[in-house]
């Protein structure tokens, strides 16, 4: 499949009230790496919504999340330790309607997993957003994918974006389950790079952005070039590469 040669569209409001939004998915490894490089990458992506995975969960985690938001010209929307790691950030373009942090059933011997969810309004659109980080075991991921889809349905909005670190590749059962119900944005409209892990010599696509049917995908992938960001920044920021998507969400209640 040929990647789109066009630049990824900027955020904007269309005359019909629909909104072009930029959604970023990024595993930040608990901010254990170069946080200045990380902030440069996020700012350069100019996102409206950021689905973070592995946000700080322990000592002074709220201050760490607030500091990341301030450094990237964003605000904390939901998640963090209360969602077992997934975190949502947003620009001031988004008006928050409601948020919910969800803890998933604990698999013995594994890390607790959760979902950070929110419903926001951007221009004339109402959008659900969900950040996830699925487990390391195949059976665990399958169960979590099913629960994730149930929560998407329970959010009760017609248009929802799901993004995260799946710990699974596109041929895996959890990835395929999500892609069967939702649009895998990278597959629908490839843009930029494909592989997300590890950052120095990526060989797997385990991070993804999905969207419900009815959202138009304008492009999705790992940014090849970002203003003011070097390849060294991408390698130093964390142990995953970011996934950026541009989506057109229809106007509606």
C-alpha positions in Angstrom: 0.0 0.0 0.0 1.4 3.4 -1.1 1.9 6.0 1.6 0.1 9.3 1.1 2.6 11.9 -0.3 0.6 14.8 1.0 1.3 16.7 4.2 -0.9 15.7 7.1 -3.8 18.2 7.3 -3.7 20.8 10.1 -6.5 21.1 12.6 -9.4 23.2 11.4 -13.2 23.6 11.5 -15.0 23.1 8.2 -17.8 25.3 7.1 -20.3 22.5 7.7 -19.3 22.3 11.3 -17.3 19.2 11.0 -13.8 19.2 12.6 -10.4 18.1 11.3 -8.5 16.9 14.4 -5.0 15.6 15.0 -4.7 12.6 17.3 -1.4 11.4 18.7 -0.7 8.1 20.4 2.5 7.9 22.3 4.0 5.5 24.9 6.2 7.7 27.1 7.8 5.0 29.3 6.9 6.8 32.5 9.0 9.8 31.5 12.2 7.9 32.2 14.0 9.2 29.1 14.7 12.6 27.6 11.6 14.7 28.6 12.8 17.7 26.7 13.0 15.7 23.5 9.7 14.2 24.3 8.1 17.6 24.7 9.6 18.7 21.4 8.1 15.8 19.6 4.6 16.2 21.0 4.6 20.0 20.4 5.7 19.5 16.8 2.9 17.1 16.2 0.4 19.9 17.1 -2.2 17.4 18.4 -5.7 18.2 19.6 -5.9 14.9 21.5 -3.0 12.9 22.9 -3.5 9.3 24.0 -0.5 8.6 26.3 0.5 5.2 27.5 2.8 4.4 30.5 2.2 7.8 32.1 3.8 8.1 35.6 1.7 6.1 38.1 3.5 6.4 41.4 5.1 9.2 43.5 3.8 12.7 42.5 2.3 11.3 39.3 -0.2 14.1 39.0 2.6 16.7 39.1 4.5 14.8 36.4 1.4 14.6 34.2 0.8 18.3 34.7 4.4 19.2 33.9 4.2 17.2 30.6 1.0 19.0 29.7 2.5 22.4 30.4 5.7 21.6 28.4 3.6 20.6 25.4 1.0 23.5 25.5 -1.8 21.0 26.5 -3.9 20.2 29.5 -4.6 17.0 31.4 -7.9 15.6 30.4 -8.1 12.2 32.2 -6.2 9.1 33.3 -2.8 8.5 34.8 -2.4 6.3 37.9 -6.2 6.1 38.2 -6.3 4.3 34.8 -3.2 2.3 35.5 -1.0 4.2 33.1 -3.1 5.5 30.1 -3.5 9.3 30.1 -5.4 11.8 28.0 -4.1 15.2 27.1 -5.9 17.8 25.0 -5.5 21.2 23.5 -7.7 24.2 24.5 -9.7 23.5 21.3 -11.5 20.7 23.2 -14.3 21.3 25.6 -14.7 18.5 28.1 -18.1 16.9 28.6 -17.2 14.0 30.8 -14.3 11.7 31.7 -14.0 8.1 33.1 -11.0 6.1 34.2 -11.6 2.3 34.0 -9.5 -0.4 35.7 -9.6 -3.7 33.8 -9.6 -7.1 35.6 -6.1 -8.0 37.0 -4.4 -11.0 35.4 -2.4 -12.7 38.2 1.3 -12.1 37.8 0.8 -9.2 35.3 0.6 -5.4 35.6 -2.8 -3.9 36.2 -4.2 -2.4 33.0 -6.9 0.3 32.4 -8.5 2.7 30.0 -8.6 6.5 30.1 -11.7 7.7 28.4 -13.4 11.1 27.8 -16.1 12.7 25.7 -15.2 16.1 24.3 -16.6 18.7 22.0 -14.5 20.3 19.3 -16.2 22.9 17.1 -19.5 21.3 16.1 -18.5 17.8 16.8 -18.9 15.5 19.8 -16.1 12.9 20.1 -15.3 10.0 22.4 -11.6 9.3 23.0 -10.0 6.3 24.7 -6.3 5.6 25.5 -5.3 2.0 26.1 -2.3 -0.2 26.8 -3.0 -3.9 26.4 -1.3 -6.7 28.3 1.7 -8.9 27.4 -0.2 -12.2 27.3 -2.2 -13.2 24.3 -5.3 -14.4 26.2 -5.1 -11.3 28.4 -5.0 -9.0 25.3 -8.0 -10.8 23.7 -10.1 -10.2 26.9 -9.0 -6.6 27.2 -9.8 -5.9 23.5 -13.4 -7.2 24.1 -13.8 -5.1 27.2 -12.4 -2.1 25.3 -15.0 -2.4 22.6 -17.7 -2.8 25.2 -16.6 0.5 26.7 -16.6 2.2 23.3 -20.3 1.1 22.9 -21.1 2.3 26.5 -19.7 5.8 25.9 -22.9 6.5 23.9 -21.4 8.8 21.2 -21.5 8.1 17.5 -17.8 9.0 16.8 -15.0 7.7 18.9 -11.2 7.5 18.6 -9.2 4.7 20.2 -5.4 4.8 20.4 -2.7 3.0 22.3 0.1 0.5 22.7 -1.5 -2.9 21.9 1.5 -5.1 22.6 0.3 -6.9 19.5 1.0 -6.7 15.8 -1.6 -6.4 13.0 -1.9 -10.2 12.5 -2.4 -10.8 16.2 -5.8 -11.7 17.5 -6.4 -8.6 19.7 -5.3 -6.2 17.0 -7.5 -8.0 14.4 -10.4 -7.9 16.8 -10.2 -4.1 17.2 -9.6 -3.6 13.4 -12.6 -5.7 12.7 -14.9 -3.4 14.6 -13.1 -0.1 14.1 -11.1 1.5 11.3 -7.4 0.9 11.6 -6.4 4.4 10.5 -3.0 3.5 9.3 -4.4 0.8 6.9 -7.2 3.1 5.7 -4.9 6.1 4.8 -1.2 5.4 5.2 1.0 8.4 5.8 4.5 8.6 7.2 6.2 5.5 8.6 4.6 2.3 9.7 6.7 0.6 12.4 6.7 1.9 15.9 9.0 -0.2 18.1 11.8 0.0 19.0 12.6 3.6 18.0 16.3 3.1 16.8 15.5 0.2 14.4 11.8 -0.3 14.4 10.6 -3.7 13.4 7.0 -4.0 14.8 3.8 -2.0 14.5 2.3 -2.4 18.0 1.0 1.2 18.4 -2.1 2.3 16.5 -5.0 4.7 16.1 -8.5 3.4 15.5 -11.7 5.3 14.6 -15.4 4.3 14.5 -17.1 4.2 11.1 -18.2 7.6 9.9 -15.0 9.3 10.8 -13.0 10.1 7.7 -9.3 9.2 7.9 -7.1 11.8 6.3 -3.8 10.2 7.1 -2.1 8.1 9.9 1.4 7.0 10.7 4.8 7.7 12.3 5.9 11.2 11.3 8.9 11.2 9.0 9.7 14.8 9.6 8.6 17.2 12.3 9.6 20.9 12.6 12.4 21.4 15.1 12.7 17.6 15.8 15.6 15.5 14.9 15.9 11.7 14.5 17.9 11.8 17.7 15.0 13.4 19.5 12.7 10.5 18.4 15.2 8.0 19.7 15.9 9.8 22.9 12.3 10.7 23.9 11.1 7.2 24.8 11.2 3.6 23.6 8.3 3.9 21.1 7.7 6.1 18.1 4.6 8.3 18.0 1.6 7.6 15.8 -0.1 10.7 14.5 -3.5 10.7 12.7 -5.6 13.4 11.0 -9.3 12.7 11.1 -12.4 14.5 9.9 -15.2 14.1 12.4 -18.8 14.9 11.2 -20.7 17.7 12.9 -23.5 16.4 15.2 -24.9 16.3 18.7 
